[in-house]
Amino acid sequence: MASLSKHRNGLFLIQFTDRDGNRRTVRLPKMAKRMADAVKLKIENLVAASITGHSVDDETSRWVAGLDGPMLDKLAAVGLVPKSEATALGEFIDGYIAGRSDVKESTATVLGHTRRNLIDHFGADKPIRSITEADADAWRVFLKTCEKLGDNTIRRRSGIAKQYFRAAMRAGLIRSNPFDHLTSAVVSNKTRYHFVSTADAESVIEACPDAEWRLLFALARWGGLRTPSESLSLRWAHIDWERERITVPSPKTSNHVGGESRQIPMFPELRPLLEDVFELAEPGAEFVITRYRSKGVNLRTQLGKIIRRAGLTPWPKLWQNLRSSRETELVETYPIHVVCAWIGNTESVAAKHYLQLHDEHFDRATGALQNALRTVQESGRTDANVEDTECEKTPVNTGRNDDIRVGAKSVEKGSSGRYWTRTSDLLDVEERNGICVSR
C-alpha cells in the first residue's frame, strides 16, 4: 500500500515499498487533495502489478498514456513504468534521424522539416505515448493554418510522421500509430502545371548571368534533368561527344536496381551550351557545373530572379515544370517508354505528375480544323445550292445560324446523326467519278 503525506512546502508526497523492499517516494506537482488521492490509487495499481508481474488494468494504462513528461519521468525513476514510457518526442525523433545513416543528406533534410513541425506543435518534451489520433488531426490543421503549407506538402509530412511513429511501434514504445489515419499519398495538382514554351525558355537563357547558368537551365528544360541533384552530379566523364549521349547520374533513384544512372541524347539545344562551358572549364575539372555547388546557393531563388529579369512571371515549381515541359514535348515525337527512360520516371508517374495539356495543343487542333474547312469551301463542297442530281454531300457545321441544306434535307447547326460530319472526316474527302467518298 502507498501512503500520501503533505510536505511543509504544501506539495503532496506518495511513498511506497517496491518489490525489492526499497522505500520509494514520488513528489507530486501542486494539486488538490482529491486529485492526489486519485494519483495514489493509480500508483498502488502500478506497484501491485510490479510486484505480482501482472499487467496493469486498462484504466491505469490509459492514465499512464495520458501523463505529461515530468510525471512520467518521476514514475520511471522509481521503477513503476519502463523508461520507454517516458520517451519524449524530440529525444526519439533525434535518435531516429541520427540512426538513419543509410539515407542521403537531402533525405535527412526532408526528415528534419517534419521533425521541426512536430516539435513546434507538440514540444520536444511531449511523451510520444501521450499523442493521440485527435492530436495528429490538430497537427495537420496546424500545418495548414499556421505553417501555410500546401496540400501535397502536408501529405508528405504526414507520411514522414507515420514513419517516425511506425519506428516507435517497432521499438515497443507505443501500441498504435496515432498518425496512421492521415492521408499521405501525394496527388497531382494540375493548377500548378505550367508549360514553359520554347520562346520563354530562350528568353530565360538570354537573361542568365553566365554560361554555367545557361547550361543549368537548359539541362532541366531540354535535357529533363532533376535540379539540383542530377545537374550538379554531372561530370565531364559522363559526356560522350562522339556518340552524342549523356550519362545522367540519378541520386534520387540510386537505391533502385538500375536506377543509379540513365542515358539521354545530346539534344541539339544542349550541345552548344555544353561546348561553351567545356571551353571555359579549368584543366582537369571533374564536374560540369562548378560555380553553384555550395550548400548556401539557392538555385530556385536565383532562377526566379532570372525569370523576372527576362520579363516573365515565375511559374509554380520552377525546376519541376521544366522537366514536365520537356517530357510533354518528347511524348509527341517518341514512344512513351523511350521518353520515360530518358526522363527517369515511369509511365504512370509521367501520366499523373508530368504530362501537360497546354495552349499549343488547342492551337494546333483549331488550326487543323480551319485549314480543313477552308480546303472544303474552296473546292465548292459547301455550296448550299448544289443540285439534287449531284452526289449527296455530308453538311459541314460552319458555325452560321442558318440551316445547311442538302437536296430536300435540312440539318440544324449543332445537330447530330446521319448527316453530321466529324471534324476528322473533313481532312480526307475526295470526289471520284462524281461520287463523294470519305477515306
C-alpha positions in Angstrom: 0.0 0.0 0.0 1.1 3.5 -0.7 0.8 6.4 1.7 0.0 10.1 1.0 1.5 12.9 3.0 1.9 16.6 2.7 5.3 18.3 2.7 5.8 21.5 4.5 6.0 23.4 1.2 2.4 22.3 0.5 3.1 19.6 -2.1 2.0 16.0 -1.6 4.3 13.1 -1.4 3.4 9.5 -2.2 5.6 6.8 -0.6 5.5 3.1 -1.3 7.7 -0.1 -1.0 8.8 -1.6 -4.2 9.2 -5.3 -4.9 12.8 -5.2 -3.7 11.8 -3.8 -0.3 13.1 -0.3 -1.0 11.1 2.7 0.2 10.3 5.0 -2.8 8.9 8.5 -2.9 7.0 10.3 -5.7 6.7 14.1 -5.3 3.5 15.4 -6.9 3.2 18.8 -8.5 0.8 21.2 -7.0 -2.7 19.8 -6.9 -5.8 19.4 -4.8 -6.1 16.6 -2.1 -8.8 14.9 -4.1 -6.6 14.6 -7.2 -3.6 13.5 -5.1 -5.8 10.6 -3.7 -6.6 9.6 -7.2 -2.9 9.5 -8.2 -2.2 7.5 -5.1 -4.7 4.8 -6.2 -3.1 4.6 -9.6 0.4 4.3 -8.1 -0.9 1.5 -5.9 -2.1 -0.3 -9.0 1.3 0.1 -10.6 3.1 -1.1 -7.5 0.8 -4.2 -7.3 1.4 -5.0 -11.0 5.2 -4.6 -10.5 5.3 -7.0 -7.5 3.0 -9.7 -9.0 4.3 -9.4 -12.5 0.8 -8.9 -13.9 -0.3 -6.3 -16.4 -1.9 -3.2 -15.1 -5.6 -2.7 -15.7 -6.9 -0.8 -18.7 -7.9 2.3 -16.8 -4.4 2.7 -15.2 -2.8 2.1 -18.6 -4.8 4.9 -20.1 -3.9 7.1 -17.2 -0.2 6.5 -17.8 -0.5 7.1 -21.5 -2.0 10.5 -20.9 0.6 11.7 -18.4 3.0 14.5 -19.3 6.8 14.2 -19.5 7.8 15.2 -16.0 5.3 12.9 -14.2 6.3 10.0 -16.5 9.9 10.7 -15.6 9.1 10.5 -11.9 7.3 7.2 -12.3 10.1 5.8 -14.5 12.7 7.0 -11.9 11.1 4.8 -9.2 10.6 1.8 -11.5 6.8 2.0 -11.9 6.9 2.4 -15.6 9.6 1.5 -18.1 11.9 4.2 -19.3 10.3 3.9 -22.7 7.0 5.1 -21.3 8.6 8.5 -20.6 10.4 8.8 -24.0 10.0 12.4 -25.2 9.1 13.3 -28.8 12.2 15.3 -29.5 14.5 12.7 -28.0 13.0 9.9 -30.0 13.0 11.7 -33.4 16.6 12.9 -33.0 17.7 9.4 -32.2 15.8 8.0 -35.2 17.3 10.5 -37.6 20.8 10.0 -36.2 20.4 6.3 -36.7 19.4 6.6 -40.4 22.9 6.5 -41.7 21.5 4.8 -44.8 19.7 7.9 -46.1 21.1 10.6 -48.3 21.8 14.1 -46.9 18.9 15.5 -48.8 16.6 12.9 -47.3 17.8 13.7 -43.8 17.0 17.3 -44.5 13.4 16.4 -45.5 13.1 14.3 -42.3 14.2 17.3 -40.4 11.4 19.5 -41.8 8.8 17.2 -40.4 10.7 17.0 -37.1 10.6 20.8 -36.8 6.8 20.8 -37.5 6.2 18.2 -34.8 8.3 19.9 -32.2 6.8 23.3 -33.0 3.4 22.0 -32.4 3.8 19.4 -29.6 7.0 20.5 -27.9 10.2 18.4 -27.6 9.2 17.1 -24.1 5.9 15.7 -25.2 5.8 11.9 -24.4 5.2 10.0 -27.6 2.8 7.7 -25.8 0.5 10.6 -24.9 0.0 11.7 -28.6 -3.5 10.6 -29.8 -5.2 10.5 -33.1 -7.0 13.7 -32.2 -3.6 15.3 -31.6 -2.5 14.2 -35.0 -5.6 15.8 -36.6 -4.8 19.0 -34.7 -1.2 18.9 -36.0 -2.5 18.6 -39.6 -4.6 21.7 -39.1 -1.6 23.4 -37.6 0.4 22.7 -40.8 -2.5 24.1 -42.9 -3.4 27.2 -40.9 -0.2 28.2 -39.1 2.6 26.9 -41.3 0.6 27.7 -44.5 1.8 24.6 -46.3 0.2 23.3 -49.5 -1.9 20.1 -49.5 0.8 17.9 -51.1 3.5 19.2 -48.7 1.1 18.3 -45.8 0.6 14.9 -47.2 4.3 14.3 -47.5 5.0 15.4 -43.9 2.1 13.3 -42.6 3.7 10.3 -44.3 7.0 11.1 -42.6 5.2 11.4 -39.2 3.8 8.0 -39.8 7.3 6.7 -40.5 8.5 8.1 -37.2 5.7 6.5 -35.2 6.0 3.2 -37.0 9.6 3.1 -35.8 8.3 3.8 -32.3 5.9 0.9 -32.6 8.6 -1.4 -33.7 10.7 -0.3 -30.7 7.8 -1.2 -28.4 7.3 2.4 -27.2 3.7 2.8 -28.4 0.9 0.3 -29.1 -0.6 2.1 -32.2 0.3 4.8 -34.6 -1.7 7.9 -34.0 -0.8 9.3 -37.4 -1.8 6.2 -39.4 -5.2 7.6 -40.4 -3.8 10.7 -42.0 -3.8 10.8 -45.8 -0.2 10.9 -47.1 -0.5 9.9 -50.8 0.6 12.8 -53.0 -1.9 13.8 -55.7 -1.4 15.6 -58.9 -2.3 19.3 -58.7 -2.8 20.5 -62.3 -3.3 24.1 -61.2 0.4 24.2 -60.6 1.3 22.9 -64.0 3.0 25.4 -66.3 4.3 24.6 -69.8 7.5 26.6 -70.5 7.4 27.3 -74.2 10.5 27.4 -76.3 10.2 31.1 -76.7 10.0 31.7 -73.0 12.9 29.3 -72.4 15.1 31.1 -74.9 14.2 34.4 -73.2 15.4 33.0 -69.8 18.5 31.6 -71.4 19.4 35.1 -72.7 18.8 36.6 -69.2 21.2 34.1 -67.5 24.3 35.7 -66.0 26.9 33.2 -67.4 27.5 30.0 -69.4 27.0 27.7 -66.4 23.6 29.2 -65.6 22.6 28.9 -69.2 23.6 25.2 -69.1 21.9 24.6 -65.8 18.6 25.9 -67.2 19.0 24.0 -70.4 19.8 20.7 -68.7 16.4 20.9 -67.0 14.4 22.3 -69.9 15.8 20.4 -72.8 17.6 17.5 -71.0 14.9 16.8 -68.4 17.4 16.6 -65.6 16.4 16.9 -61.9 17.9 20.1 -60.5 20.0 20.4 -58.4 20.7 16.7 -57.7 21.3 15.4 -61.2 22.7 18.6 -62.8 25.3 19.0 -60.0 26.2 15.3 -60.2 27.1 15.5 -63.9 30.8 15.0 -64.7 32.7 15.6 -67.9 33.3 11.9 -67.9 29.6 11.4 -68.5 29.6 13.4 -71.7 30.1 11.2 -74.8 30.8 13.8 -77.5 31.4 11.2 -80.3 28.1 9.3 -79.8 26.3 12.4 -78.7 25.0 10.8 -75.5 25.0 11.9 -71.9 25.0 9.6 -68.9 22.9 11.2 -66.2 23.7 10.2 -62.6 20.5 10.0 -60.5 21.0 10.2 -56.8 17.2 10.1 -56.2 16.8 6.6 -57.7 20.3 5.2 -56.9 18.8 2.8 -54.3 16.7 1.1 -57.0 18.2 -1.6 -59.2 19.5 0.0 -62.4 18.4 3.5 -61.2 21.8 4.9 -60.4 22.0 6.5 -63.9 20.4 6.7 -67.3 21.4 7.8 -70.8 19.9 10.7 -72.7 20.6 12.0 -76.2 22.8 15.1 -76.5 19.8 17.1 -77.8 20.6 19.9 -80.3 19.6 22.5 -77.8 22.2 21.2 -75.3 25.3 20.7 -77.4 26.3 24.4 -78.0 25.8 25.2 -74.3 27.8 22.2 -73.2 30.6 23.3 -75.6 30.6 26.8 -74.1 31.0 25.5 -70.6 33.7 23.0 -71.7 35.8 25.7 -73.3 35.7 27.8 -70.1 36.4 24.8 -67.7 39.6 24.7 -65.8 42.1 22.0 -66.9 41.3 18.7 -65.1 37.8 19.9 -63.9 35.7 17.0 -62.8 32.2 18.4 -62.6 30.3 20.1 -65.4 28.8 22.7 -63.1 31.4 24.1 -60.7 30.3 27.6 -59.6 26.9 26.8 -57.9 27.7 23.7 -55.8 27.8 25.4 -52.4 25.0 24.5 -50.0 24.4 28.2 -49.4 23.4 28.7 -53.1 19.6 28.6 -53.5 19.1 27.8 -57.2 15.4 28.2 -57.0 15.5 31.7 -55.7 18.2 32.7 -58.3 16.1 31.2 -61.1 13.1 33.2 -60.0 15.2 36.4 -60.3 16.5 35.4 -63.7 12.9 34.7 -65.0 11.8 38.2 -63.8 14.9 39.7 -65.5 13.7 38.0 -68.7 10.4 39.9 -68.4 8.4 36.8 -67.4 6.5 35.9 -64.2 8.0 33.0 -62.3 5.8 29.9 -62.6 5.0 27.3 -59.9 7.5 24.6 -59.2 10.2 26.3 -61.2 12.5 23.3 -61.9 9.9 20.6 -61.9 7.9 22.3 -64.6 11.0 22.5 -66.8 11.2 18.7 -66.7 7.5 18.4 -67.2 7.5 20.6 -70.2 10.3 18.6 -71.8 8.6 15.3 -71.2 5.3 16.7 -72.6 7.2 17.7 -75.8 9.0 14.4 -76.2 6.0 12.1 -76.0 4.6 13.8 -79.1 7.5 12.5 -81.1 8.8 9.4 -79.4 7.2 6.3 -77.7 6.3 6.8 -74.1 8.7 4.1 -72.9 11.6 5.8 -74.6 10.7 9.2 -73.1 10.4 7.8 -69.6 13.8 6.1 -70.0 15.3 9.5 -70.9 13.4 11.5 -68.2 13.9 8.9 -65.5 10.4 8.1 -64.4 7.7 5.6 -65.1 4.7 5.8 -67.4 2.3 6.0 -64.5 4.3 8.8 -62.8 4.6 10.6 -66.1 0.8 10.5 -66.7 0.0 11.5 -63.2 2.6 14.2 -62.5 4.4 15.3 -65.7 2.4 15.3 -68.9 0.6 18.5 -69.5 -2.2 19.8 -71.7 -1.2 23.3 -73.0 -2.3 26.0 -75.3 -0.3 24.8 -78.3 -2.4 21.6 -78.3 -5.6 23.7 -78.8 -4.0 26.0 -81.3 -2.8 23.1 -83.5 -6.3 21.4 -83.2 -8.2 24.5 -84.2 -5.7 25.4 -86.9 -6.1 22.0 -88.5 -9.9 22.4 -88.4 -9.8 25.8 -90.0 -7.5 24.6 -92.8 -9.8 21.6 -93.5 -12.8 23.9 -93.6 -11.0 26.3 -95.9 -10.0 23.4 -98.3 -13.5 22.1 -98.5 -15.0 25.5 -99.0 -12.5 26.4 -101.8 -13.4 23.2 -103.6 -17.0 24.2 -103.6 -18.2 21.3 -101.5 -20.1 23.5 -99.0 -22.2 25.1 -101.7 -25.7 25.1 -100.3 -27.3 25.4 -103.7 -26.0 22.2 -105.1 -28.5 20.4 -107.4 -30.2 17.2 -106.1 -28.7 15.3 -109.0 -25.2 16.0 -107.7 -23.7 13.5 -105.2 -25.2 13.7 -101.8 -22.8 15.6 -99.6 -22.4 15.5 -95.8 -23.1 19.0 -94.5 -20.4 20.9 -92.6 -21.2 22.9 -89.5 -19.8 26.3 -90.4 -20.9 28.0 -87.2 -23.6 30.0 -89.0 -27.1 30.2 -87.6 -28.7 29.4 -91.0 -29.5 25.8 -92.0 -27.3 23.8 -94.2 -29.5 22.4 -97.0 -28.7 19.2 -98.9 -31.3 18.4 -101.5 -34.6 18.4 -99.7 -33.0 17.7 -96.3 -32.1 20.3 -93.7 -29.6 20.0 -90.8 -29.6 22.5 -87.9 -26.3 23.8 -86.6 -25.1 21.6 -83.8 -27.2 18.7 -84.9 -26.0 15.1 -85.0 -26.8 11.9 -86.7 -26.8 10.6 -90.3 -26.0 14.0 -91.9 -23.4 15.2 -89.4 -19.7 15.0 -90.2 -16.9 14.6 -87.7 -14.0 17.1 -87.8 -11.6 14.4 -88.8 -13.8 13.4 -91.8 -13.1 16.8 -93.4 -9.4 16.0 -93.7 -9.8 13.3 -96.3 -12.7 13.8 -98.6 -12.5 13.4 -102.3 -14.7 13.2 -105.3 -14.4 10.2 -107.5 -16.4 9.9 -110.8 -18.9 12.4 -109.5 -19.4 10.5 -106.2 -18.3 11.9 -102.9 -16.5 9.3 -100.8 -14.6 9.6 -97.5 -11.5 7.6 -96.9 
